[in-house]
Amino acid sequence: MQHSPRRRSVLIAGAVGLAGAVHLTSPAVAAPGRTAPVTPPAPALIPKPRSLRMTGGRPFEITADTAVVVRHPAPEARRTAEYLATWLRRATGHAVPVVTSGGTPQAITLAVDDETPSAEGYRLDVTHGGVHLRAAEPAGLFHATQTLRQLLPAAAESGTPHAGPWTISPLHIDDAPRFPWRGSMLDVARHFFTADEVKSYIDILALYKINRLHLHLSDSQGWRLEIKSWPRLATYGGSTEVGGGPGGYFTQREYADIVRHAAERHIMVIPEIDMPAHVNAAQASYAELTCDGVAPPLYTGEKGIPNSLCIDKDITYRFIDDVLGELADLTPGPYLHIGGDEALATAPEDYRLFISRVQQTVHGLGKRMVGWEEVGLADIAPSTVVQFWANAAKARGALAQGATLVLSPSKKAYFDMKYDADTPIGHDWAGYTDVQDGYTWDPVTYIPGVTESQVHGAEAALWTERVATFEEVQYMTLPRLPGVAEIGWSPVDGREWEEYRVRLATHAPRWSGLGWHYHRSVEVPWG
């Protein structure tokens, strides 16, 4: 098992106490001569639910008698109940058993609801007598638990029991996502991050209902996954990183553990093997993957270098068949990402032939192809998901062939961009992207002429040429990730920056309690 040692960190975690949330609604106004009824404030949830109504009355309280009751038939519902109960035990110190029947008082019940409008939708009701989480599918139940998490005080995230009272105001939430794809890409090729660090990243995504983890597993600076039929890809191609560090790679067992950890949080892993460019690590490992049969040296620089797989060699496609075949066996989701970007050393006609050949391999494995916007220059199937990052014309070329778009605009959703001129790490080639910039855009209107039916969702992207430690990953991710999550989940009507920045500020104590590092943007009133 390969591990990357703990490296330098130039970051500061937000020094915010474990305070309760700041809320957004005002008390009701009484008629003259009457005492005003107390209307509890609306919770500062992210993503903002489709519908939230405070219903009034006495709050629900988690006590030593509270249990989690499972009344949903799916096996995954029991797993979600155990996840929730474990979190509550850690926060409250109560036993919080998981049961399947009985009239348990003060229960938190997970139940089926066939009227939920989507597989990820849910309804959540809080009364004095209990909490009811209802969903048609297990994914919806899990998302409901993440909302419930945010309804409790930030102290619940600290990892050690705190004294109560643990109360939640009565309310009704009816919620479902706007887009099916709400993703975040983590580049583990330029700098390697261990399986445990990736699982910690998944936990950040889960809190905000992100449902896709896109792993950039290969690039010129490193190959990060064990391929049993081509072992030197990992052992040699994975032996370094930007700056010449020790690199590392995931064994297939470690990768499977990442996939399992994500699946338990209803997050699908989208693995990317980038080709035909960005392949120096592979060619350094196997000389036969070059046209002249000469292996280049390992590359530890930051900038991209022009290279290409040899389009005319049969071994190129044996290599692709083997790599994608093993990757498909390890990845249960329907997608394989083949990169396809910045193929500057591949002739245009060769590029089109290459993408067509790789697409056949992907489809033969029973998967759908995902590629960066450049794949729209080739002939692609309507089932293709194309990831936009900069060039609208290329994205439109993909749409003209029936593909759907996932938007990752570099000027809005690239988390390797600096927040401002004083940010100690990151790039600025796409400009500075502070929190407001990352929140005030919409996937449907970003490219003129695109319709909502052509958009599959939104995805943040964190490239790691200048991001060397997991603390830096957290710092560049937070506080921007919740904004992308809300863009992908919440209705566009009702999203407003001045209101959002206040909601966002209340989440800092949660991040501090979880030990997550974050940037204290001057645009957010941290409190």
N, C-alpha and C positions, 0 to 999 in steps of 0.2 A: 504494500500500500504506500503510495507516494503522498508526502505531505509538504506543504509550503510553510517554512518557519514564520513566526510572527515578525512582521517588519515594522518599519518606522510608522509613526502616526503623528500627523500635524494637527489633529482635530480636537475640538472641545465639545463634549456633550453639553446639551442645554441644561443649565443649572436652574431647574424649575422644581418646586416642591410638588408633592402628591396631593394637589388640591382637587376639589370637585370641579365639575364642568361649569363653564359659564353658559347660561341659557339665553334664549332669544325672544321669547314672547313676554308680553306685559301682563300684569294682573288685570282681571276683569274690573270694570268700573261699576260701582253700585248706584242704584237709584237714590235720589235724595232721601235722607232719613233712614237708610238701611246700611247695614254692614256689608262691605264688599265681599263677595265670595272669593276665596283664594283659588286662582287658577294656576296650577303648577306650570313652571316654565317648560318649554319644549326642549328636549335634549339636543345637544350639538352633534348630531350623527353625521358621519362621512362613510360612504356616499349618502347624500340626501335622499330619504325614501320618496317613493312616488306619492304616497299619501300618509300623513301622520296627524292624528287627532288626539288631543289630551281629553280624557273622558271624565276626570274628576273623581272625588271620593278618597277613601283612606288608601294609603300606599300598600303595596305588597312588601313583605319583609322576609328575607332569607334568615332562617333560624336553625337551631339544632334539629328541628323536626323536618326540615325541607328535604325532599327527595326529588330525583329526576325520574319521571314516568315515561316509558316508551310505549306509544300506541300507534306506531307506524310499522307496517309489515316488512319493510325493506331491511335486510341485514345491516346495511350501512347506517341506518337510523340508530341502531344500538351502539355502533362505534362513535357516532356523533354525540350520543347521550353520555358515553363514557368520557369523551373528550371534554364536554361541558362540565361534568361532575368533577373531574380531576382538577380543572381550572378553579371551580368554586371551592373545592376543599383547600387548595393552596391559598386562596384569598381569605377565606373565612375561618378556617380551622374546624368547620363542621364536617360531619361524616358524609353527608350528601350521598346516600345510596342510590343506585340505579335499579328500578323495579319495572315490572311490566303490567301490573294490575293493582287493584286495591284503591280504597278511598283515602289516599294519603293527604293529610292537610298540608297547606303551604307547598303544594307541588309545583314543579316546573314540568309541563307535559309536552312531549313531542308527538304530534299526531298527524294523520294523513288528511289532506284537503284536496279533493279532486277539482275544486273550483279555482285553484291557483292558476293564473294565466300562463305560466311558463315553467319549464323544468327548474329554473333557478329562483322562481318567485316564492314568496312566503307571506303568511299573515302572522302577526304577533299581537296578542292581547294580554294586557296586564290588568288585573283586578286585585282587590284586597285579598281575595281567596286563592289566587293562583296566577301563574303565568302559562299561557298556551301558545306554543309555536306550531304552526300548521303549514304543511307544504305537500304538493303532489309528489315530488321527488326528493331524494335525500340531499341533493345539492341545495335545494331551497331551505331545508331544515338547517344545514350547516351555516348558510348565510344568516339565517335567523339567529343562530347562537352568537355570531359575531356582532350583530346588532345588540343583542342582550348584553354582551360584554361591554359595549359602549354606554349602555344605560346605567351601569354600576359605576361607583366612584373610581377615579384613577388609581387609588390605593390598591385596588384589586389586582393590579399588574405588577406589584412589587415582588411577588414570589414568596413572601412570608405572610402568615396570617395576621390580620389586623382586627381590632375590636370593631363591632358594629356601631350603630345599626346599619344593616345592608338593606336599603329600601329602594323601591322603584315606584314612581308615580304611575297611576293608572293611565293607560293609553291604548290606542289601536293603530297598528301600522299595516298597510297593505302595500306590498312592494314587489317589484320585478325589474330586471335590468333592461336598459334600452338596447344594448348591443350584445350579441353572444360571445364576442371576443374582447376581453379586457386583459391586456397582457403587459408583461415586463420582460425585457431581454437583459440577460446578464452575460457579459463577455468573460469567459474563463480562459480564453486562449492567450490574450496578451499578458495578463497576470492570472496565475492559477489561484483558485479558492477551493478549500477542502470541501468534502461532502458535508461535513457538519456545518460549515459556514453557509453553504448553499441551502441547507435545510433551515437555517436561521433566517435566510433571506425569504424563503417560502413563507415563514411565519409572519413576516412583515406584510407580504402580499395578501395572506389570508384575512388579516384584520380588516382590509379594505375591499374585500370581495373581488380581488383580481383572480381570474380563473385560467390564465395561461402563463407558464414560465417558459420562455424561449431561451435555450442555452446555446450560446455560440461556442461550439466545441472544438473548432479547428481554425487555424489561421497560419500565416507565415511564421509567427513567433512561437507557436506551440500546438501540439495535438494532445487532447485531454481525455480521450476515452480508449480503454483497452479494446483492441480488435484482435481476436484470437488468431484469425487467419493471416494477419499482417502485424505481428507483435512489435516490430521496431517503431511503428507509428507512435506508440505510447512510450516505450522504454527509451528511445532515442529522440524522436520528434517532440516528446513531452518533457525533455530533460532541462529545459531552460525557459526563459520568458523575457519580456522587455527589460532591458537593463542587465541581463545576464544572471538573474537569480536562478534558483534550483528548479523552478517550474513544478511539475507534478502532473498526475493524471488520475482519473477515476478508474478503479477496477470495474469490471462489469457488475460485480456484487455491490460495490458502492453506488454505481449509477442506478441499479435496480432499487436500492434503498432510497435514493433521492426521488425516484418515480413513485415509490410507495408512499413516502412522506407527503409528497404533493397530492397524490390521489386521496389520501385520508382527509385532506383539506379541500377536496374537489377542485384541484388545480391540475390542469393537463400540461405535461411537459412536451414542448415542441423542440426537438433536437435539430441543430443545424450543423451540417458539414459543408463548409463553403468551398465552391468550385465553379468554374475551372481556374479562377485566380485565387489568391490568398493561400497558396499550397506549398510554400517553401518548406514547412516542417515535414510534410509528407514526402516531398522530393528529396530532402536531405536524408530521410530514412530509407528510401528505396530509389536508387538511381534509375531504374527502369521506368519510372514515371516521368522522366524528362525525355525530350526528343533526341538529345545527343547521348543519352546513357551516362551522363556525368552528374553525380550528386552535388548539389550546391552545399556550402557550409550552413550550419544552423544560423538563424538570423535573430538577433536580439535588439534590433533597432526599433524605433517608435513608428516611423513613417512606413507606409506601404511600399512594396517593391514590385515591379512588373514581372509577373510570371504566369505560366499557364500549364495546365495538364496538356499532354500531347494528344491532340484530337484524333490523329490517324492511327494510333497504336491500339491493338486489341487488348493489351494488358491494362490500358487505362480503364476500359469498361469492365474487365474482370475485377480490377481494384474497386470500382464503384459498386458493382454487383455485390461483392463480398462485404464491403463496409456498410452499405445501406441495408443489406440483408441481415447482418448481425444487429444493426441499430433498430431495424423494424421488429426483430424478435424481442428486443429489450424494452421497446416503447409501445404500450398498448393503445395509445391514442391514434387517431386517423391521419395524422400529419407527419411529413418529413420535410424539413427545410433544406433546400439545396444551395442556398446563397445566391450565386449568380451575379453578384455585384462587381463593379469596377474591373471588368475583364479587359483591361486596356492592352494586354499582350496577346489577346486572342482575336484573330481576324473575324469581322462580322459574320461572314458566311459560316466559318468554323463554329462560332458561338451559337448560331441558330441550330446547326446540326447537333452540337453537343447537348444543348438544352432538350432538344427533341429526344435524343437517345436516353438521357437521364430520366426524363419524364416517363418513358416507357418502363424503365426499371422501377420507378416509384409506384406506378400504377400496377405493375406486375406483382408487387408486394402487398397490394390491397390498400395502398395509402393515397392520400391527396398531396399534391406537390404544393409547397410554399416556397416563394422566392422573393428576393428584393425586386424593386421596380424594373430593373434592367431586363428581367425575363420577359417583359412585355414586348421586347424587340424580337423575340422568337415566336414560333407558333406554339401556343399553349392551350390546354384544354379548358373548357368553361369551369371545371371544378377547381382550378388553380386559385390559391389565395396569394395575392400580390401585396408586398409590404412597401408602401410608399415612404420615401425618406427625403427626397429633394426635387425630383424632376417630374412635373405634372404631365408633360407630354408623354413620357414613358408610361406613367400610370394610366393615362387615357388609352394608350395603345393596348394595355392589358384589358381594360374595361371593354374595349371594342370587340374583344374576343370572348366576352362573357365572364371574365374573371371577376372576383370580388376583392375589395381593398381592405387592408388593415393599415391605418394611418399612424406613422411614426415620424412626423415632420421634425427634421433636425433643428429647426429654429424654435420648436416648442417642446418636444418630447425627448430630446437627447440629454440624458442626465450627466454625460461627461462634459457638457458645456458649463462654464463657470457661472455662478450666480451673478457676480459683478467683478469689477477689476481687482478687488482685494481677495477674491477666493484663492486659497493657497494651492489648489490643484485643479486640473481640468484644462479644457481647450476653450478657445473663443472663436474658432473659424466660422461657426454659424451664428455668432453673436452671443451676448450674455442672455441667460434664461433664468430670471428670478421667478419667484412663486407666482406672481400675477401673470407673467408671460406664459407660464406653463399651464395656467388655468383658463385663460380667456381665449379659447379657440374651440371650434366644433368640427368633428370629423366629416360631417356632411357638407359644410360650406367652405372648408379649407381650400379645396380644389374647385374652382368654378365649374358648374355644369354637372357635377356629380349628384346623383340622387341617393336618398337614404337606403333604397333597396340594394345599391351597389356597394355599400359599406358594411363590412363585417365587424368592425370595431376599431379600437385604438390600442396602441402599445407604446410604452416607454422603452427607451433603449439606453443601456449603460455600457459604453465601450471603456476598456480599462487600460489603454496605453499609459495613462497617467494616474491610475487608481491602483495602488499597490497593496493596500491592507483592507480587511473587512470593515474596520472602523471607517475607512474612507468610502467604501461602498455605501454604508449607512448614511454617511454625511452627504453624499451626492444624491441619495435617494430621498431622504427626508429633509425638508417638508414637501417635496414636489410630487411624490407618488400619490398621496391622497387626491390631488387635483386631477390627475389622469384617471384614477379610479372613478371619481365622480363624473367626469366627462363620459366615460364608458357606460356607467350604470344609470345615472339620474336623467330625468327628462330635461331637455334643453330649456323649456319654460321654467322660470323660477330660479335658474342659476344666476347668481349675481356676485361679483367680486367682493364688494364691501361687506356683504353678509357672510360670505364664505370665509374671509380672512379672520373674522371673529370666531367662527366655529372651529377653524383650523387651530387657532391659538390654544384652545382648550385641550387639544390632544397632546401637547408637549409633556404634561405630567405623566401620561401613559408611556410615552417613549422613554422618559427618564426612569420610570419604574421598571421597565423592561431592559434597561441598560443600553438602549439604542442611542447612537450618536446622531446629531442632526445640526443643521445650519440655522442659526437664529437670524433669519432674514429681517431686515428693517421694515419690510412691507407688512409684517404680521405683528399684531399687538399681543405679545406673548404674556403680558400680565405681570 
